[in-house]
């Protein structure tokens, strides 16, 4: 019965996936409290809730942080957890990223697989079950809006709504995945007071608001030198040598006799597959490590990054490049090593009014 229903509604399902893809639901800075993640993401939620209403489901918008579509009765709640936000579209698309083009029997567009296609598929699967089978539980499709960044949507849901008795997330390969790679988002910080009066200082950093789960494509930094201690032409030549020896793609631009701008170019990819990308921030950190060291300036964060992370994908220098029988990385060992090697040994602020720079990377 379900297979027959899906086949009969195949073209409608395809059309709805295309329509949802056409909403560019990338997170944006929003000052409007009505849209905490930006209006396009709010539009995607409104589209899904309206579709749910049309199909005969109960729906709820939870303050535009998330929403749900539900049917059934009973004490138990089964959660189907998807999300409507997508990562930035990037470049070099064969077909427009927000059009939902059909070619070679496939739908092309940002979010077609992650996670708009699975959300629409789940909704119509719910419709097929609702129409043909008695259900003695409540089935709820939870619509997250901030999965690609810091999960504020689900945090908000947990504070305001019922937690499912059990559930699954249609956000991976079909039919079932029982384990994923370990995920750790680390923010390394250090006191910058000790180097503010040195011959080389960091004036500005721009990581272009890179999504936390995407290998960053671009990073820019402006360095200021002491012209009485360092000759700009010599400084530029040293930087060029470092960049060439490491085969990095970094542009140098002389702003004036004291400032130089470095723009690192990488290749974007999903953080689940960092080996398919090139990390622009990593390239720049390694370059900074070398140029500061050449001038006998020690930046502990740069030292740590260079010796323990560098351009590696599997944590070889952190000694976490191993798996157990279920292919799960041992995070306990990572945390212990990280704490031992960096957290407990970082520079302590000597002045409560110190300057602090945060460096984020994948």
C-alpha positions as CSV (number, residue, x, y, z in Angstrom):
1,X,0.0,0.0,0.0
2,X,2.8,2.4,0.9
3,X,4.8,1.7,-2.2
4,X,1.6,2.3,-4.3
5,X,1.0,5.6,-2.6
6,X,4.5,6.8,-3.1
7,X,4.5,5.8,-6.8
8,X,1.2,7.6,-7.3
9,X,2.5,10.8,-5.7
10,X,6.0,10.6,-7.2
11,X,5.8,13.7,-9.3
12,X,4.3,15.7,-6.4
13,X,7.1,14.6,-4.2
14,X,9.7,15.6,-6.8
15,X,8.0,19.0,-7.2
16,X,8.0,19.7,-3.5
17,X,11.7,18.9,-3.2
18,X,12.4,21.3,-6.0
19,X,10.3,24.0,-4.4
20,X,12.0,23.6,-1.1
21,X,15.5,23.7,-2.7
22,X,14.5,27.0,-4.4
23,X,14.4,28.7,-0.9
24,X,18.0,29.8,-0.2
25,X,17.9,28.9,3.4
26,X,21.5,29.8,4.3
27,X,22.0,31.3,7.8
28,X,22.4,35.0,7.9
29,X,23.0,37.6,10.5
30,X,19.6,38.8,11.6
31,X,18.6,41.7,13.9
32,X,14.9,40.8,13.5
33,X,13.9,38.7,16.5
34,X,11.1,37.2,14.4
35,X,13.8,35.4,12.3
36,X,16.7,34.3,14.6
37,X,18.5,32.6,11.7
38,X,17.4,35.0,8.9
39,X,14.3,35.3,6.8
40,X,15.1,32.7,4.1
41,X,15.4,30.0,6.8
42,X,12.1,31.3,8.2
43,X,10.6,31.1,4.8
44,X,11.7,27.4,4.5
45,X,10.0,26.6,7.8
46,X,6.8,28.4,6.7
47,X,6.8,26.4,3.4
48,X,7.0,23.1,5.2
49,X,4.4,23.9,7.9
50,X,2.0,25.1,5.2
51,X,2.6,21.9,3.2
52,X,2.0,19.9,6.4
53,X,-1.3,21.7,6.9
54,X,-2.3,21.0,3.4
55,X,-1.6,17.3,3.8
56,X,-3.8,17.1,6.9
57,X,-1.2,17.1,9.7
58,X,-1.0,19.1,13.0
59,X,1.8,21.7,12.8
60,X,3.5,24.1,15.1
61,X,6.0,27.0,14.6
62,X,8.2,27.2,17.7
63,X,9.2,30.9,17.5
64,X,11.0,30.4,14.2
65,X,13.7,28.4,16.0
66,X,12.2,25.2,14.7
67,X,8.9,23.6,14.1
68,X,7.1,20.2,13.8
69,X,4.6,18.3,11.7
70,X,2.7,15.5,13.6
71,X,0.0,12.9,13.4
72,X,-1.3,10.0,15.5
73,X,-2.4,9.6,19.1
74,X,-0.9,8.0,22.2
75,X,1.5,8.6,25.0
76,X,4.6,7.7,23.1
77,X,6.2,10.2,20.7
78,X,8.4,9.0,17.8
79,X,10.7,11.8,16.5
80,X,11.9,12.1,12.9
81,X,14.5,14.8,13.1
82,X,15.5,16.7,10.0
83,X,16.7,20.2,9.1
84,X,15.9,22.9,6.5
85,X,19.0,25.1,6.7
86,X,21.9,24.5,4.2
87,X,25.5,25.5,4.0
88,X,26.5,28.4,1.7
89,X,26.3,27.5,-2.0
90,X,29.9,27.9,-2.9
91,X,31.2,28.1,-6.5
92,X,31.5,26.1,-9.7
93,X,28.0,24.6,-9.9
94,X,27.0,22.9,-13.1
95,X,23.4,23.8,-12.4
96,X,22.1,26.7,-10.3
97,X,22.3,25.7,-6.6
98,X,18.8,27.0,-5.7
99,X,16.8,25.8,-8.7
100,X,16.4,22.1,-8.2
101,X,17.3,21.1,-11.7
102,X,16.5,17.6,-12.9
103,X,19.2,15.9,-15.0
104,X,20.1,12.3,-15.5
105,X,17.2,11.3,-13.3
106,X,18.7,13.2,-10.4
107,X,17.7,16.5,-8.6
108,X,20.6,18.9,-8.4
109,X,20.6,21.7,-5.8
110,X,21.9,22.8,-2.4
111,X,20.1,20.7,0.2
112,X,18.8,18.0,-2.2
113,X,20.4,15.4,0.0
114,X,21.3,17.3,3.1
115,X,18.5,17.6,4.2
116,X,15.6,18.9,2.2
117,X,15.1,15.8,0.0
118,X,15.0,13.5,3.1
119,X,12.6,15.9,4.9
120,X,10.1,15.9,2.1
121,X,10.5,12.1,1.7
122,X,9.8,11.6,5.4
123,X,6.7,13.9,5.2
124,X,5.2,11.9,2.4
125,X,6.1,8.6,4.1
126,X,4.2,9.8,7.1
127,X,1.2,10.7,4.9
128,X,1.3,7.2,3.4
129,X,1.3,5.6,6.8
130,X,-1.4,7.9,8.1
131,X,-3.8,7.1,5.3
132,X,-3.3,3.3,5.3
133,X,-2.4,2.1,8.8
134,X,-3.7,2.6,12.3
135,X,-1.0,4.3,14.5
136,X,-1.1,4.1,18.3
137,X,1.7,6.6,18.8
138,X,2.3,10.2,17.8
139,X,4.8,10.6,14.9
140,X,6.5,14.0,14.8
141,X,8.7,15.4,12.1
142,X,10.9,17.9,13.8
143,X,12.2,20.6,11.5
144,X,15.5,22.1,12.7
145,X,16.8,25.4,11.3
146,X,20.3,25.7,12.7
147,X,21.8,22.2,12.2
148,X,24.6,23.4,9.9
149,X,26.0,25.8,12.6
150,X,25.6,25.4,16.3
151,X,22.2,23.6,16.9
152,X,20.4,26.4,18.6
153,X,17.3,25.1,17.0
154,X,17.4,21.8,18.8
155,X,18.5,23.4,22.1
156,X,15.5,25.6,21.9
157,X,13.2,22.7,21.1
158,X,14.5,20.7,24.1
159,X,13.7,23.7,26.4
160,X,10.2,24.2,25.1
161,X,8.8,21.0,23.7
162,X,8.3,17.3,24.5
163,X,11.3,15.0,23.9
164,X,10.6,12.0,21.7
165,X,10.5,8.5,23.3
166,X,12.6,7.3,20.4
167,X,13.5,8.6,17.0
168,X,15.8,8.7,14.0
169,X,17.4,11.3,11.7
170,X,17.0,11.0,7.9
171,X,20.2,12.9,7.4
172,X,22.6,10.3,6.0
173,X,22.8,7.4,3.5
174,X,19.8,5.1,3.2
175,X,18.8,2.7,4.7
176,X,20.6,3.0,8.1
177,X,23.7,4.3,9.8
178,X,24.3,3.3,13.4
179,X,27.4,5.2,14.1
180,X,29.1,8.4,12.8
181,X,32.6,9.9,12.9
182,X,33.3,11.6,16.2
183,X,32.6,15.3,16.1
184,X,34.4,17.9,18.2
185,X,34.2,21.7,17.7
186,X,37.2,23.2,19.5
187,X,37.8,26.9,20.2
188,X,41.5,27.6,21.0
189,X,42.1,30.9,22.7
190,X,45.2,32.7,24.0
191,X,46.2,35.9,25.7
192,X,47.8,38.2,23.1
193,X,49.1,40.8,25.5
194,X,52.6,39.5,25.6
195,X,53.2,40.2,21.9
196,X,51.4,43.5,21.4
197,X,54.6,45.5,21.5
198,X,56.6,43.1,19.3
199,X,58.0,43.9,15.9
200,X,55.1,42.1,14.2
201,X,51.6,42.4,15.3
202,X,48.2,41.1,14.1
203,X,46.0,44.0,13.2
204,X,43.0,42.3,11.6
205,X,41.6,38.8,10.9
206,X,38.7,37.9,8.7
207,X,37.5,34.3,8.2
208,X,34.4,35.5,6.3
209,X,31.9,34.0,8.8
210,X,32.7,30.5,7.6
211,X,30.2,27.8,8.5
212,X,31.5,25.6,11.3
213,X,31.1,22.4,9.3
214,X,32.7,23.5,6.0
215,X,36.4,23.5,5.2
216,X,37.1,27.3,4.9
217,X,37.8,28.6,1.4
218,X,39.2,32.0,2.3
219,X,40.9,33.7,5.2
220,X,42.5,37.2,5.3
221,X,44.9,38.7,7.9
222,X,46.6,42.1,8.1
223,X,50.0,42.2,9.7
224,X,51.7,45.4,11.0
225,X,55.5,45.5,11.3
226,X,57.9,47.9,13.0
227,X,59.6,49.7,10.1
228,X,62.5,50.7,12.3
229,X,63.3,47.0,13.0
230,X,62.1,45.2,9.9
231,X,62.4,46.2,6.2
232,X,59.2,45.6,4.4
233,X,60.9,44.3,1.2
234,X,62.8,41.7,3.3
235,X,59.6,40.8,5.2
236,X,57.7,40.2,1.9
237,X,60.5,38.1,0.5
238,X,60.5,35.8,3.6
239,X,56.8,35.4,3.3
240,X,57.0,34.5,-0.4
241,X,59.7,31.9,0.4
242,X,57.5,30.3,3.1
243,X,54.5,30.3,0.8
244,X,56.4,28.8,-2.1
245,X,58.1,26.1,0.0
246,X,54.8,25.0,1.4
247,X,53.0,25.3,-2.0
248,X,50.3,27.4,-0.4
249,X,48.0,29.7,-2.4
250,X,48.3,32.9,-0.5
251,X,48.2,36.4,-2.0
252,X,50.3,39.2,-0.6
253,X,49.4,42.9,-0.8
254,X,51.5,45.7,0.5
255,X,49.1,48.3,2.1
256,X,51.9,50.7,3.1
257,X,55.4,50.6,4.6
258,X,54.0,49.1,7.9
259,X,51.1,46.9,6.9
260,X,50.7,43.9,4.6
261,X,47.6,41.9,3.8
262,X,47.7,38.1,3.3
263,X,44.7,36.3,1.7
264,X,44.8,32.6,1.8
265,X,42.8,30.6,-0.8
266,X,41.7,27.1,-0.1
267,X,39.1,24.7,-1.5
268,X,35.7,24.3,0.3
269,X,34.3,20.9,1.2
270,X,32.0,19.4,3.9
271,X,33.9,18.9,7.1
272,X,32.9,15.2,7.0
273,X,35.3,14.9,4.1
274,X,38.1,17.4,4.8
275,X,40.5,15.5,2.5
276,X,38.4,16.8,-0.4
277,X,39.1,20.4,0.5
278,X,42.0,22.7,1.3
279,X,41.9,24.6,4.5
280,X,42.6,28.3,3.9
281,X,42.9,29.1,7.6
282,X,45.4,26.2,8.2
283,X,47.6,27.5,5.4
284,X,47.6,31.0,7.0
285,X,48.3,29.7,10.5
286,X,51.3,27.7,9.3
287,X,52.6,30.7,7.4
288,X,52.3,32.9,10.5
289,X,54.1,30.3,12.6
290,X,57.1,30.4,10.3
291,X,57.3,34.2,9.9
292,X,56.9,34.9,13.6
293,X,59.6,32.3,14.4
294,X,62.0,33.8,11.9
295,X,61.7,37.0,13.9
296,X,62.1,35.2,17.2
297,X,58.5,35.8,18.3
298,X,56.8,32.9,19.9
299,X,53.0,32.6,19.6
300,X,51.9,29.6,21.6
301,X,48.7,29.0,19.6
302,X,50.7,29.0,16.4
303,X,53.2,26.6,17.9
304,X,50.5,24.2,19.0
305,X,48.7,24.3,15.7
306,X,51.9,23.7,13.7
307,X,53.2,20.8,15.7
308,X,49.9,19.0,16.5
309,X,47.4,19.8,13.8
310,X,49.1,21.3,10.7
311,X,47.5,20.2,7.4
312,X,46.6,16.7,8.7
313,X,43.2,15.2,8.4
314,X,43.4,12.2,10.8
315,X,45.2,13.6,13.8
316,X,48.4,11.8,13.4
317,X,50.4,14.2,15.5
318,X,47.7,14.2,18.1
319,X,47.9,10.4,18.1
320,X,44.2,9.9,17.6
321,X,44.4,8.4,14.1
322,X,42.9,5.0,15.1
323,X,39.5,3.3,15.2
324,X,37.9,0.6,17.4
325,X,35.9,-2.3,16.0
326,X,32.9,-0.1,15.3
327,X,35.0,2.6,13.6
328,X,34.5,5.1,16.4
329,X,37.4,7.4,17.3
330,X,38.4,7.3,21.0
331,X,37.5,10.9,22.1
332,X,38.5,10.3,25.7
333,X,42.1,10.0,24.6
334,X,41.8,13.2,22.4
335,X,40.4,15.2,25.3
336,X,43.1,14.0,27.7
337,X,45.9,14.8,25.2
338,X,44.4,18.2,24.3
339,X,44.1,19.2,27.9
340,X,47.7,18.0,28.7
341,X,49.3,19.6,25.7
342,X,47.5,22.9,25.5
343,X,44.8,23.9,27.8
344,X,46.8,23.6,31.0
345,X,50.0,25.1,29.5
346,X,48.6,28.2,27.7
347,X,49.7,31.7,28.5
348,X,47.9,33.1,31.5
349,X,46.7,36.8,31.3
350,X,49.1,39.1,33.1
351,X,46.6,42.0,32.8
352,X,42.8,41.7,33.3
353,X,42.4,44.2,30.5
354,X,44.3,42.1,28.0
355,X,43.5,41.7,24.3
356,X,42.4,38.3,23.2
357,X,42.1,36.8,19.7
358,X,40.0,33.7,19.0
359,X,41.1,31.4,16.1
360,X,38.5,29.0,14.7
361,X,39.2,26.4,12.1
362,X,38.1,22.9,11.0
